[in-house]
Amino acid sequence: MRRALVLGPALLVVAAPLAAQDIVTNDADQAERRLRVCLSTGAPGAPRESLVAAVTALRTLCYNQITRVRELRHQKAEDDLRLPRIGLTPNQQIERERSRDAATRKLNDEIARAVSTFTGLSPARTEPEPRPPADDRPILFQGTVR
């Protein structure tokens, strides 16, 4: 029983780096699975002070998987636009960058949601700063008016 308690955390320490190894794959589904495994494996060791700290730590741990998934999503976004590979017009370049940025934002959002799910942390809900009461008095100008 005591060995199981000692080996459990030790196994987790070994499993997280193994899940984070850089293995290049062209299969988008497999790359997505590897990223999810890396995030779920690293979640127990992530900082608990805030979701931002946990996301940052897990993004660092799973950097290779995130980069690969992002590359595959950028490639898919470009393929969906059906733009030529060479000789893009300025408008096509802008359109391509916008689609890549949208794919990156979506991936970042999915990572944050997965980390939130795996760690049990939720985004800090901050109340908006209270506004000072409106001053309905007329503004008086100092000096002379011509």
N, C-alpha and C positions, 0 to 999 in steps of 0.2 A: 504494500500500500504506500509506504513511504517512498519507494523508488518511483512509483507512478507520479507522485506529486513533484518529485525532483526532475524527472524526465519530461514531464509535460511542458514546462516553460523552456527547457533546453531544446526540445524538439521544435518549438515555435521560433526560437532564435535561429535555428538552422534552416527552417522551412522558408522564412521570409526572404533571405538572400537567394535561395534556390529559385523561388518564384520570380525574383527580379532579374534573373539572368537574361542577357540579351540574346534572343533567338529570333532571327529574321524569318518571317513567314510572309507569303503573298496572299494567304487566305485571310480575308477580312474578318470572318467569323472566328477563326482561331486566334487572331490578334486581339479581338475584343474579349474573348474568353480569358486569354492570358492576362490582359489588363485587369479584368474583374477578379481573377484569382489573386493577382498581386495585391490589389486593394484590400480584398477580404483577408488575406493572410497577414498583411501589415497592420490592419486596423487595431488589433489588441495591443500593439506596442506604440500606437500613436499617442501624442500628448492629449490630455483631457481638459486643458484650461480653456480651449475655445475650438470651434469648428475650423476657423481660419488656420490655427496652428496644426490641427490634425490634417487638413487638406494639404498644407505646405509640406509636412513631413511625408505624407504618402505620395505626393507628387514627386518628391525627391527620390523616394524608394523605388517608385515605378516609372522613373523617367524614360527608360528605354521602351517600355511597352506603350507609354503615352505618345512618345515620338512616332512610333511605328503606326499606331492607330490614327494619329493625326495625319501622317503622310498618306495613308490609304484613303482617309476621308477627303483629303484635298484632291487626290487623284479622281475619286468618284465624283466630287463636285465639278471638277473640270470636264470630266467625261459627260456629265449630264448637260453641260452647257453646249457641247458639240462644237467647240471652238477649234480652229486650227492650232497646231503645236507651235508653228513658227509664223512670224509676221503678223502679230496681233495689232489691231488699230488701238489707239488710246482708249476708246470707249470699251473695246473688248478687254483690254488689260484691266480697266476699272471694274468691269463686270466680273472678271475672273477673281480679282482680289476681294471683292465683296462676297462672292460665294465661298471663297476660302476662309474669310473672316467669320462668316456665318457658321461654317462647319466647325471652326475652332471654338467659337463661343458655345455652340451646342455641346461639344465634347467637354469643355470646362464645366458646364452646368451639370452634365451627367456625372462627371467625376465628383463634384461637390455633393450631389445627391447620394451617390453611392457611399461616399465617406460618411455622410450623415447617417445613413442607414446602418452601416457596419459598426460605427462607433457609438451610436445612440445620442450623438450630440445634435443640437439644433442651432440654427443661426440665432445670434443674439438679436432680440427684438428691442430696438431702442425707440424710445418715445421721442417724437419730434420736440425740438426746443420750444418752450412756451414763448409766444410772441409778447412783446410788451403791449400794454393796452394802447389802442389807437388814440392818438391825440387829435381831437376834433377842433381844437382851437385854430383860428386863422393864423397864417404865418405873417408876422410883422416884419417889414423890411426896415433895416436901419439905414440911415443915410438919407440923402436927398434923391428925389425922383425928378427927372427933367421931362 
